[in-house]
Amino acid sequence: MSNVTGGTTGGPTVGTGTAGGISGVPEPDVIVIGGGTGGYSTALRAAGLGLRVVLAERDLIGGTCLHRGCIPSKAMLHAAELVDGIAEARERWGVKATLDAVDWDALTTTRDGIVSRNHQGVAGHLARAGVRVVHGTARLTGPRSVLIDGPEGGAFTARRGIVLATGSRPRRLPGLSADGRRVVTSDDALFAPGLPESVLVLGGGAIGVEYASFHHSMGAEVTLVEAADRLLPLEDEDVSRHLARGLRKRGIMVRTGSTLVGTELLANGVRAILRTAKGEELVVESERPLVAIGRTPVTDGLGLEAAGLSTDGRGFLAPADWTRLETAVPGVHVVGDLLPPPSPGLAHASFAEGLLAAETLAGVPSPPVDYATVPRVTYSSPQTASVGLSEAGARAQGRDIKVNTMPLTATAKGMVHGQGGMVKVIAAADGAGGEAAEAVLGVHLVGPHVSEMIAESQLIVGWDAEPSDVARHLHAHPTLSEAVGEVFLTLAGRGLHQH
């Protein structure tokens, strides 16, 4: 089928003139509510399959990831990497460089330009695909009907189905109200005025770790607090250990097993009272506390009841069929941050979910999302990247496993970078007490640029490769990635530099 543009050909029409306020406009096949990564990927794929698509978005196309999260934060982290490079050049390599100042306005202008170009690119893709973008707040009025409140809005009826992709917002911390200036969340931390001299980051997941890393690079005194007994508590324990070591080496104060028990607003910041893992009280004053304790789905005002839907106890909208991402109401699908685990709430997973929802509604075969092979990356310094099972997760499944770990500094390129880190591989054992390792179950990386190294491991895990399969292929020398090759060589019984 060819693309259908803007509802100008074929299909039944809305005789009442309520479809966007224009009489005679054909009904859409698909209505997507939410224009973030999950929503716009659904819309693009559905339109590419010849379906008429209406995409409702009350804010900006691209959602949190493009405008407040993934893209602007990675732009700022790149700037932070450049700052760190100046210090490394001076202190480690004898390059007598100094940092005069950070021009905050110039930095944010570059960041905003990157975001703007991406936004324009997504909008252009949607326009060329024939997706009708309607700006306004949408709510369900039935299992196939949507009311969009906006200048171009109106009542719409979907011929095939509706996709819910309304995303998430930062989770709030009781007793510490975020105002976007003195107390911030991940949605507004990069847009608060200027660079603070001190930051208290509450939450040691990927978001909190990234913001702690950025602010330290920019000269702030940073305290990073996590209630669990380690950073990135959902990752492999060795990942957490190497990450915490790297952050502490840089000068970030890491407090795990600690909770916030009280706060006091000061003239130029906040005084926080923490209870440490040992039960002691610790007072930390900071110019800008940053709350990064996770995100919660956005469903308020969505009218789920009108369609016969309801959320679970955590606010998620669980599909009745994960192979179609279809809810208990036929024709109503859900993607992105509205989904509970095993969906990881990551932008690249949302892309895959959008493809699945669109292809299902178009009636074409579509593989379900393989959540076990979705890579997880933290873009701090050092970075972390993982795919598949952790060691503890494999053991919890009762698997017989072989584990091999190698420090990045055991390679020449790792010594050049001098940031530590590791490669860790978990593989199934042969089950017969032999030396061979079978299918690779998980790969975990910590160190510089590992976000760019994880793709190989994603394929290894996703294609059920064995260490011997990987060991046949050479990794360039000298590179960081050859540490990955060395680990697999050893697991395949062909160890070279590793014993």
N, C-alpha and C positions, 0 to 999 in steps of 0.2 A: 504493500500500500504506500502511496505517496503521502507526503506531509499535507495537512490541511491547514490553511492559514486563516487565522482570525475569524473563523466561523462564517465564511463567505460562500461555502458550497454545501449543498446536500443537507440531509437530516431534518427532523421535525423542528418546527419553530414554536416559539413561546407566544401564543396568541395574545396574552394579556399585556405584553410589552414590559414585563418585569425582569427579564433577563438582562441585568445591567442597565435597565431603563431604556432599551432600544427595541422597539417593536420589530418582530420578524427575525431577530437574531437566533440562529439555531442553538438548541440546547447543547451544552458541552457533554462530551462523553465522560470526562473525568473532572472533578473539582478537587484541587489540592489546597488545603488550608495550611499556610505557613511556607515562607519562601527561603528558608535556610538550606543547608546542604542537602538534607533529605527531601525537602519539598521541591526545590528547583531541579534536582536530579530526576525525581519522579516525573515532573512536568516535561523536561527535555526528552526523556526516553519515551514517554507516552506520545508526545507529539511526533517524535521520530517514527513511531509505529503507525502514524496516520490518525490518531485520536484527536478530537477537539478538546482542548484543555483550558480551564480557567484556573488561574493561580491567585489566591487571595493572600495578601500580605499587608499587615497594618503598619509595618515600619519600613525597613530597607531590605530589598532582595539581597540574599547572601547570609542574613541572620547573624547570630552571635559570632560564629566562627570568622566570618569575613570582616565584620565591623568592630567587634569588641574582644575577640578571642584569638583564634589560631593565627590569622594573618598579621594583625598589628603587633601581637606579642612576639611573633617570630622575627618581625622586622626590628623590633627593639632589642631582642636578644642578639641579633646580628651586630647591631651597634655596640652592645655590651662586649661581644667577642672582640671587636676591634679595639676597644678600650683595654681589655685584658691583654691583648697582643702587645700594646705599648709597654705595659708593665713587664711582660715576659721578655721583650726585646732588651729592655734596660737591665733587668735583674739577672737574667739567665744567659743572654747572648752577647752582652757587652755593647749593644747598640744604644748609645746614650740619647735615647728619645725621652721626651717628657710630654705630659698631657697638660696643656695650658688651661683648658676649660671645656665643658660640654655646653654647646649652644642648644639649649632645650627647644627653642623655637625652630631652629633648622632641623633638628632631629625629628621633631613631630611633623614638620612639613614633609620630609621625605617619607616617613611612615604613612601619612595620610594620602600622599600621592600614590603609593603602592596599593593601598586599600581602594582608592578611587578608581584606579585603572582596572583592578580586579572586578569591582562593582560594575563598571561600564562593560567589561567583557561578558559577565554573566547576563546582564540585561540585554546585550546584543545577541547572545546565543538564544535567549528566550524569544526575542522579537523575530529572529530569522527562522526559528522553529515554528512560529505561528501561535505561540502560547499567549493567551490573553491574560495579562497581569492586571488585576483589579486591586487597587489600594484601598484598604479599609479593614475594619474588624469583622470577622466572620463568625457566625454561630450556626450550629446545626438546628434545623427546624423539623427534621425527620431523617430517616435512614438514607434518603437520596436527595434531600433538599437543604439548601444553605441560604442564609440571609447575610449579605455583606453590607455593612453600614459604612458608606463612603460616597464621595462625589460620583464615582462611576459604578456604584454598587447597585444592589437590588436583590431580588429573589432568583435563585438559580436552582435548577434541577439537573442532576447528573444521570445520564442514560445508563452508564455502566457502574460507576462507583465513586466513592469519596476517599481521599487519602488525608489522614490527619498527621501534620508535621509541625506542630506548634512549638516544639523545642523546650528549653528549660531556662531557669533563672538561678542566680546564686542562692544557695541556702543561707538563711539568716541565723545569726548566733544570738540567742536570748541574752539580754543585758548589754548588748553592744550594737547600737543602731547605726547602720552605715548611712552617711550623708553625701558620699561622693567626693568629699574634700578632706575632712579630718580623719574619718573612718571610711575605708573603701572596700569594695569587693573586686573580684576579678573582672567584672563588667566595666568598672570605671577607674581601676588602679592606674592604667596608662594614660588616662585623660584628666587626672587630678593635676592641679597647677604645680609645675616645677618638680625639682628633685628633692625629696626629703633627706635630712641628715641621718635619720634613724627610722627603721621600719620593724614592726613586730608582725610576723606572718603567722596567722593561726590556721593550721592545716598543712600537713606534710604529704599530701598527694601530689600528683603531677603539677597541678596549677600552682599550689603553694611553693613547691620547690623551684619552679621556673621563675616566679616573681621574686623569691628570695635571692636567687642567683643573679637576676637582672639588677636589682637594687644594690646588691653588694658590689657588682662591677662598676656601678655608677657612683660609688663612694659612700654609700650609706652603711651605717652600723646595723647589722641585721640579726634578729633573733627569730629562729624558725621553731615553731611549737607544734607537736603532733601528739594527740591523745593516745594513739596506739604505741606499742613498744618499739616501733621502727618506722622510718620513712617509707613511702610507697608500700603500705602494708599488704597490698594485693599482689605484689611482685615477689619473685624469689628472694629468699633471705640474703643470699650473697649479693644480689643487686642492691638491696637496702644497705648492706654493710659497706660496700665499696662506694656507694653514693654518699653516705654520711661521712665516710672518711675523706672523700674528695672535697665536700663542702666545708668540713671543719678545717682542712688544710688551707683552704682559701681564707679562712677567718670568720666564717659564719657560725654563730652560736646555735647549735642544734639541741633542742630539748624534746626528747621523746618521752612517752609515758607521762606527759604533763597536760594539765587542763587549766582553763581560765576559770577563776572563781570570783573575780571582782574587778571592777574598773572604776576609774575616776577621771573625769575630763579635766584637763589642764589648759592653761591659756594658749599653749602652743603644742598640744598633743594629748596623749592619754597615758595614765598610769595604770598598768595592768598587774593584777595579783595572780600568780600561777601556783598551782599545787604540783610539785614535782613527783617523779616516780618514787622518791623516797618519803613522800608525804610532807615534805617541807614547803613552806611558802616562799616564793621568790617574787620580788617586785621588779618589773621592767617598765621603764618609761620610754616612749617612742613618739616621734613626731607624727607618724602615720601608721596606725594598725591596719592590717589587710586581712579580711576574713575570706578564707579559701577552704571552707569545710565541705565542699561539694556543691552539687546543683540539684534542683528539684523540678519535675515536669511542670509545664504551664498548661493547665486545662480550665482555669477559671473563666467563666463567661463563654465557654465553647459550646454549651448546650448539649452535653453528652446525653442527658436524660431524654431529650426529645427524640434521639435516635435509638433509645433503648440500651445505652452504654453506661458503664460506671468504671471508676478506677479502683485499683487495689488499695490496700492499706498504706502503701508508700506513695500513692499518687500516680503510679504508672498505669498505662492502658495496655493490658496484656493481650496478645493475639490468641484466638482460639486455635489457629493453625499457623505455626511458625514457618512452614514451607511456603505459605502464601502471604504471611503477615496480615492475615484477615482476622478481624475481630469476630465475636459471637454473632454480630449482625452482618449477614452476607452483603458483600459489596463495600463494606467500610474497612479500610486498611489503615495501618499505622506504621510510621517509620521514625527513626531518629531518637531523640532524647525521651520521647514518651514511652519507649519500650523498656521493660525491665530487663535485668540480666537474663540470658547471657549476652544480650546486646551491650556493648561496652560504652555507649554514649560518646563515640568518637566520630569525627567528621567523615573519615574514610569508610567507616562501617555504614554511615548514613547514605553514602553514595550507593553502596551495594544494595542496601535496603530499598532505596528509591528505584533502582533498576528492577528489583524483584517485584515490587508493588505494581510498577507500570506494565511490566511484561505479563503479569498475572491478569491485570485488567484488560489487556489487549488480547488475551487468550493464546499467547505464544509460550512455548516451553521456557522455563526459567529455573536455574539451579538455586536451591535455598542458600542463604548466607552461611558460610562455614565460619562460625564465630571462633572456633578453636585456632584458626589461622590468621585472625586479625592482629596485625602488629600493634604493639603499645610502645609509645615513645615519650620520653621526657626530655625537653630541649634545654636542660640546664647545663651548667659546666661543673662537673662532667655530665655528659648525656647518658641516658639509659635507653635501651631498646630491647624488646622481648617479643617472642612469639611462642605459643604453645604452653605446655604445662611447666610449672615450677617443680623443683625437686620434691617439695612437700606435697604438692598436688598430685604428682605421679604416685608417690608412696601411699597417699590417702585413697587412691583408686586400687590399691593392692598390686601395683605393677612391680615386676622385677626389673630393676633398671641398672644401667651403668652410667656413671657421671664423670665427666672430665672437665677440669677448669684450668685455664692458662692465663696468667697475667699479661696484659698488653706490653708491659715493660720487658717481657722476655723476647720481644722482637726489636729489631733495630729501629723501625719506624715508631714503635711505642716509646723507645728511649728518646728519640728526637722530640716527640711531643711532650714527654715528661709529665703527663697528667695521671698516670696510673691507669686503672681500669682492668677489665678482664673479659674473657670469653668463657661461657659455661654452656655445656651441652648435656642434655639428658636424653638417653636412648634406651629403648627396651632391651633387656638382656635376652639371650637366646633361649633361656628357659631350661637349658640342659647342663648348666654349670660350666659351660665353656667360656672361652675368652671373647667370642664374637658379640658384637652389639647389633641389634636389629633396628627397626624403624626409629627415626629421630622423633622424640616427643616434645622437646622444647629447646630453645636457644635463647641465651640471655647475654646481653652485652652492656658493658659500662666503659665509657671513655670518650675521647674526642671523636666527633663525626660518626658515632655509631648509628645515628638516625639514618644516615645514607648507606649503612652496611646491612641493615636488617632485611632488605628485600630478598637477598639470596637465601637467608634462613627461612623466610616465609614460604618460599617455593620448596625448600627442603622438607619442612614440616608438612606443608599442604599436599605434596606429592608422595608422602610416606617413604621418602628416601631413607636408605641405610647409610651409615658412615662410610662403608666401602664404596657406595655410589659417589659420594662427595670426594672421597680421597683420590679418585681417578682424575680429578680435574685440578689443574695447577692454579694457584693464586699468585699474582704478580709479586715480585720481590724487588725492593722492600715496600711493603704496604702494611697498614693495620689489618687488612682483611686476611693476610696470610696467617694471622693467629687463628682465625676461623678454620682455615685449611689444616693447620697443625693439629688442632684439637680433634678433627675428624680423622686425620691420619693415625693418630694414637688410638682412637676408638676402633679403627679398622685393623689394628694390630701391626701397623707399619710406621710406628713412631720414629721421627727423625731427630728433631731437636728436643723433643719432650720425652721424658722417661718416667 
